[in-house]
Amino acid sequence: MEQSQQIKKLKSYRWTVWGILAIAYTIVFFHRLAVGVVREDLVESFQITGTTFANLGSTYFYAYMIMQIPSGILADSLGARKTVTIGTLLAGIGSIVFGYAPDITIAFLGRLLVGLGVSVVFIAILKIQSQWFFEKEFGTMAGITSFVGNLGGIFAQTPLALMVAYFTWRSTFIAIGVVSLVIAVLCYLIVRNSPSEIGLPTIESIEGREKSMIKAPPLGEGLVKALLNPRTWPPFFTFAGFFGAFASLTGVWGISYLTDVYGLSREAAPNYTTVAVLGMAIGSIAIGKLSDAIKRRKLPMLIFGGIYVLTWGILVFAGGGKPPIAILYPLFFIMGFTCTAFVLGWACGKEVNHPGIAGISTSIVNIGGFFGAAVIPPLLGGIFDRYEEVLETTVLYQKAFMYCFIASTIGFLFIFLVKETYCKNIYRENK
């Protein structure tokens, strides 16, 4: 086969590989945000407090966070194909267990299995992108991947509320589990770790790049080097602050806020959080394309991040914690759109570390978001349990969401410490 034909086949097949993994990633986002929509159903079914509910939601994020470095190691050693297949199978089983759970303990177990299973998907996708897509496309592809994943988050808002109302929450989670099992089979049958596995030239050879003159370190050594690289950590903390605040709103407490403070129905409230997730989906593509177009990472992060903090300031302080309902749709959309400043953090983490440990370096950065998403919602839950009988409802939510405002502000400040890479790997410049 001529070189041009091989390249054409590569450019076609890579979208098939990426597409299957992207479908798996929509399941990741669905589970990430779903419990906030079924909060009242879970509280009623298991008779739990606000803190217990928040901890149930955070179990996913704790599992996800703990698995990020192992996910990077698996992606770099076992390969994305097997890693995602096993992970998606486990997530499917976990979702089914969650749907059938007779008590809160089994529900926690199901949620834990889901978190462990889906935790490997995103890092594997980033690894696949480094093998199947050109270096100049990385920021754009990270944004497109986040966009597709957020479609799963959108499904976990209004569509989920409607499905739960029609089929019950248990049947819905069982069905999602079955779908996950099917996707796992497709991953194994279709996904390939690199073009060379099907006899195609590598991206590296097509771009005319020599293999790195710096020998890729063993996985253990690579992990240590990435952890000790100070340039790895600023995007970690930005992701923690930004996504921790966003997940607290869209994945845990946002629906309750809209029903309790604004008196919206359980069917109408998810429309607002859907807009926020849609904003994140569109923003993910926008910031990726902008970054790749202007060959900058830090500047777009600063612009988007600054606006993101402003949206939290409006939500917390305007109207004494109750902004006019007329501005909520645009406010939530802009919040989601600009929260995507963290998307470029994955690229920054990859570009300041050895290209041979792309899975490990991006996984370290990825821990940040799920650390924030695991820690911040229970902090809010503690406020609700402690002051629910003392404070007026609007003031109660204002006090709780103050944690989100503080977290987003801290995340923004860390952007100033991010190393500008100009959209290329600068690992050699560290030496």
C-alpha positions in Angstrom: 0.0 0.0 0.0 1.4 3.4 -1.0 2.3 5.9 1.8 -0.5 8.3 0.8 -3.1 5.5 0.9 -1.8 4.4 4.3 -2.1 7.9 5.7 -5.6 8.2 4.2 -6.6 4.9 5.9 -5.1 6.1 9.2 -6.9 9.4 9.1 -10.2 7.5 8.6 -9.7 4.6 11.0 -8.5 6.8 13.9 -12.0 8.4 14.1 -13.5 4.9 14.5 -11.1 4.2 17.3 -11.7 7.5 18.9 -15.5 7.3 18.4 -15.8 4.1 20.4 -13.8 5.5 23.2 -15.8 8.7 23.1 -19.0 6.8 23.5 -17.5 5.1 26.6 -16.6 8.6 27.8 -20.3 9.7 27.7 -21.0 7.0 30.2 -18.3 8.5 32.4 -20.0 11.9 32.5 -23.4 10.4 32.9 -22.4 8.8 36.2 -20.4 11.8 37.2 -23.5 14.0 37.4 -26.4 11.6 37.7 -26.9 11.4 41.4 -27.8 15.1 41.8 -30.9 14.5 39.7 -32.1 11.5 41.7 -31.2 13.0 45.1 -34.8 12.9 46.4 -35.3 9.4 45.2 -32.1 8.2 46.9 -32.9 10.0 50.1 -36.4 8.5 50.2 -35.2 5.0 49.2 -32.3 4.8 51.7 -33.4 7.3 54.4 -30.1 9.2 54.4 -28.9 12.6 55.5 -27.5 15.4 53.3 -23.9 14.5 54.2 -24.4 10.8 53.5 -25.9 11.7 50.1 -23.0 13.9 49.3 -20.6 11.2 50.4 -22.4 8.7 48.1 -21.9 11.1 45.2 -18.3 11.6 46.2 -17.5 7.9 46.3 -17.3 8.0 42.5 -14.8 10.9 42.7 -12.7 9.3 45.4 -12.4 6.1 43.3 -11.8 8.1 40.2 -9.1 10.2 41.9 -7.3 7.2 43.4 -7.2 5.4 40.1 -5.7 8.2 38.0 -2.0 7.3 38.4 -2.8 3.6 38.0 -4.8 4.6 34.9 -1.8 6.3 33.4 0.4 3.3 34.1 -2.2 1.0 32.6 -2.5 3.2 29.5 1.2 3.3 29.1 1.8 -0.5 29.7 -1.4 -2.6 29.2 -2.6 -0.3 26.4 -5.8 1.7 26.0 -7.8 -1.1 24.3 -7.6 -3.6 27.2 -7.7 -0.9 29.8 -11.0 0.7 28.6 -12.5 -2.7 28.0 -12.0 -3.9 31.5 -12.9 -0.5 33.0 -16.2 -0.2 31.1 -17.1 -3.8 32.0 -16.6 -3.0 35.7 -18.6 0.3 35.4 -21.5 -1.6 33.8 -21.5 -4.1 36.7 -21.3 -1.3 39.2 -24.3 0.5 37.6 -26.4 -2.7 37.7 -25.4 -3.2 41.4 -26.4 0.4 42.2 -29.7 -0.1 40.5 -30.5 -3.3 42.4 -29.1 -2.0 45.8 -31.3 -3.1 48.7 -29.6 -0.8 51.2 -27.2 2.2 51.3 -24.1 -0.1 51.8 -24.7 -1.9 48.5 -25.4 1.5 46.9 -22.0 2.7 48.0 -20.4 -0.5 46.6 -22.1 0.0 43.2 -21.0 3.6 43.1 -17.5 2.6 44.0 -17.4 0.0 41.2 -18.6 2.6 38.7 -16.0 5.1 39.8 -13.2 2.5 39.6 -14.4 1.4 36.2 -14.9 4.7 34.4 -11.7 6.2 36.0 -9.5 4.7 33.2 -11.4 5.9 30.2 -10.2 9.5 29.8 -6.5 8.9 30.3 -6.7 6.1 27.8 -8.3 8.4 25.3 -5.5 11.0 25.8 -3.0 8.2 25.2 -4.9 7.1 22.0 -4.9 10.7 20.8 -1.1 10.9 21.3 -0.7 7.8 19.1 -3.4 8.5 16.4 -3.5 12.3 16.1 -0.9 14.9 15.2 0.8 16.8 18.0 -0.7 20.1 16.7 -4.2 18.6 17.1 -3.9 17.7 20.8 -5.6 20.7 22.3 -8.4 20.6 19.8 -8.9 16.8 20.3 -8.9 17.2 24.1 -11.6 19.8 23.7 -13.7 17.7 21.3 -13.4 14.7 23.6 -14.6 16.8 26.6 -17.5 18.0 24.4 -18.6 14.5 23.6 -18.2 13.5 27.2 -20.4 16.4 28.3 -23.1 15.1 26.1 -23.3 12.3 28.6 -23.5 14.9 31.4 -26.4 16.5 29.5 -28.2 13.2 29.4 -27.7 13.0 33.2 -29.8 16.2 33.6 -33.3 16.7 32.1 -33.4 13.5 30.1 -32.5 11.5 33.2 -35.2 13.3 35.2 -37.8 12.3 32.6 -36.5 8.7 32.4 -36.6 8.4 36.2 -40.1 9.8 36.3 -41.2 7.2 33.7 -39.1 4.1 34.4 -37.9 4.7 38.1 -34.3 5.4 39.0 -33.4 1.8 39.6 -34.5 0.7 36.1 -32.6 3.6 34.5 -29.3 2.7 36.2 -29.7 -0.9 35.4 -30.2 -0.1 31.7 -27.2 2.2 31.6 -25.2 -0.7 33.1 -26.3 -3.0 30.3 -25.3 -0.4 27.7 -21.9 -0.1 29.3 -21.3 -3.9 28.9 -22.1 -3.6 25.2 -19.7 -0.7 24.8 -17.0 -2.7 26.5 -17.3 -5.4 23.9 -17.1 -2.9 21.1 -13.9 -1.4 22.7 -12.2 -4.8 22.6 -13.3 -5.6 19.0 -12.6 -2.2 17.4 -10.0 -0.1 19.3 -6.3 -0.5 18.5 -3.6 1.1 20.6 -1.6 2.5 17.7 -1.6 2.6 13.9 1.2 0.1 13.7 -1.0 -2.6 15.2 -2.9 -2.7 11.9 0.1 -2.1 9.7 -0.1 1.6 9.3 2.7 4.2 9.7 3.0 6.0 13.1 2.1 9.6 13.6 5.7 10.2 14.6 7.0 8.9 11.2 4.4 10.8 9.2 5.4 14.1 11.0 9.0 13.4 10.2 10.1 13.4 13.8 12.9 11.2 15.1 12.1 9.2 18.2 13.0 11.2 21.3 16.7 11.2 21.8 15.9 11.2 25.5 15.1 7.6 26.4 11.7 7.1 27.9 12.1 6.2 31.6 10.7 3.0 33.1 7.2 3.6 34.4 8.1 3.8 38.1 10.9 6.3 37.4 8.7 8.2 35.0 6.0 8.5 37.7 8.5 9.9 40.2 9.9 12.4 37.6 6.4 13.6 36.7 5.5 14.0 40.4 8.7 15.8 41.2 8.3 18.1 38.2 7.0 21.4 39.7 5.5 22.3 36.3 3.1 19.4 36.6 1.2 20.8 39.6 -0.3 24.2 38.7 -2.8 22.7 36.3 -3.6 20.1 38.9 -4.8 22.7 41.4 -6.6 24.7 38.7 -8.5 21.6 37.8 -9.2 20.9 41.4 -10.7 24.3 42.2 -12.6 24.8 38.9 -14.1 21.3 38.5 -14.7 20.8 42.2 -16.9 23.9 42.3 -18.7 23.0 39.0 -19.4 19.4 40.1 -20.8 20.6 43.4 -23.4 22.6 41.5 -24.2 20.4 38.5 -23.7 17.0 40.0 -24.8 17.3 43.6 -26.5 20.5 44.9 -27.7 22.5 41.9 -31.1 20.8 41.5 -31.8 21.2 45.2 -30.7 24.9 45.0 -33.1 25.6 42.2 -36.1 23.8 43.8 -35.5 25.1 47.3 -34.6 28.7 46.5 -36.5 29.4 43.3 -39.4 26.9 43.8 -38.8 25.1 40.5 -40.2 21.7 39.9 -38.0 18.6 39.9 -38.6 18.3 36.1 -37.9 22.0 35.3 -34.8 22.5 37.6 -32.5 20.2 35.5 -33.0 22.4 32.5 -30.7 25.0 34.2 -28.0 22.6 35.0 -28.3 21.1 31.5 -27.4 24.6 30.2 -24.3 24.7 32.4 -23.2 21.3 31.1 -23.9 22.3 27.5 -21.8 25.4 28.1 -19.0 23.2 29.2 -19.3 21.0 26.2 -19.2 23.9 23.8 -16.5 25.7 25.7 -14.3 22.6 25.7 -14.1 22.7 21.9 -13.8 26.5 21.8 -10.8 26.8 24.2 -9.1 23.8 22.6 -9.3 25.3 19.1 -8.4 28.8 20.3 -5.4 27.5 22.1 -4.1 25.5 19.1 -4.9 28.5 16.8 -2.9 31.1 18.7 -0.3 28.6 20.0 -0.8 29.6 23.6 -2.0 27.7 26.6 -1.8 30.1 29.5 -3.5 33.2 28.0 -6.8 31.4 27.2 -6.7 29.8 30.6 -6.4 33.2 32.3 -9.3 34.8 30.2 -11.7 31.9 30.7 -10.7 31.4 34.3 -11.2 35.0 35.2 -14.7 35.0 33.8 -15.5 31.7 35.5 -14.6 33.2 39.0 -16.8 36.2 38.1 -19.8 33.9 37.5 -19.4 32.3 40.9 -19.2 35.7 42.4 -22.5 36.7 40.8 -24.2 33.4 41.9 -23.0 33.8 45.5 -23.3 37.6 46.1 -26.0 39.0 43.7 -29.4 39.4 45.3 -28.1 38.1 48.6 -27.5 34.6 47.1 -30.5 34.7 44.8 -29.8 36.3 41.5 -32.8 37.2 39.3 -34.0 34.0 37.8 -34.0 35.7 34.4 -30.2 35.7 34.3 -29.7 32.1 35.4 -29.7 30.5 32.0 -27.0 32.8 30.6 -25.1 32.7 33.9 -25.1 28.9 34.0 -24.1 28.7 30.4 -21.2 31.1 30.8 -20.1 29.3 34.0 -19.9 26.0 32.1 -18.3 27.6 29.0 -15.5 29.2 31.0 -14.9 26.5 33.5 -13.2 24.7 30.6 -10.0 26.6 31.3 -8.9 23.4 33.0 -9.1 21.5 29.6 -5.8 23.0 28.6 -4.3 21.8 31.8 -4.1 18.3 30.4 -2.1 19.5 27.5 0.2 21.5 29.8 0.8 18.5 32.0 1.7 16.4 28.9 3.9 19.1 27.3 6.2 19.7 30.3 6.9 16.0 30.8 8.6 13.2 28.8 6.4 12.3 25.8 6.9 8.6 26.6 4.9 9.0 29.8 2.0 11.0 28.4 -0.5 8.7 30.2 1.1 9.2 33.6 1.6 13.0 33.3 -1.9 13.7 32.2 -3.3 11.3 34.9 -1.5 13.3 37.6 -3.2 16.5 36.4 -6.5 14.7 36.1 -6.4 13.7 39.8 -6.9 17.4 40.6 -10.4 17.7 39.3 -11.6 14.6 41.0 -9.9 15.6 44.3 -11.9 18.8 44.2 -15.1 17.0 43.2 -14.7 14.5 46.0 -13.8 17.0 48.7 -16.0 20.1 48.1 -19.5 18.6 47.9 -19.3 17.0 51.3 -18.1 20.3 52.7 -21.4 21.8 51.4 -23.3 18.8 52.8 -21.9 19.6 56.2 -23.1 23.1 56.0 -26.6 21.9 55.1 -26.8 19.4 57.9 -25.5 21.9 60.5 -27.4 25.0 59.5 -30.6 23.7 57.8 -32.8 24.4 60.8 -31.1 27.7 61.6 -30.6 29.7 58.5 -33.1 30.9 55.9 -32.9 28.8 52.7 -31.3 31.4 50.5 -28.7 32.3 53.1 -28.0 28.6 53.7 -27.2 28.0 50.0 -25.2 31.2 49.9 -23.1 30.1 52.8 -22.5 26.7 51.2 -21.7 28.0 47.8 -19.1 30.3 49.3 -16.9 27.2 49.3 -17.3 27.0 45.5 -16.4 30.6 45.1 -13.3 30.2 47.2 -12.3 27.0 45.4 -12.6 28.6 41.9 -10.6 31.7 43.1 -7.8 29.4 44.3 -7.9 27.5 41.0 -7.6 30.8 39.1 -4.6 32.0 41.0 -2.7 28.8 40.2 -3.1 29.6 36.4 -0.5 32.3 36.9 2.0 29.5 37.8 1.3 27.4 34.7 4.2 27.1 32.3 3.5 28.3 28.8 4.4 25.6 26.4 3.4 27.2 23.1 1.5 24.0 22.2 4.6 21.8 22.0 6.4 19.4 24.2 9.2 21.4 26.1 10.5 18.5 28.1 14.0 19.0 26.8 13.9 22.6 27.9 13.5 21.4 31.5 16.9 19.9 31.4 
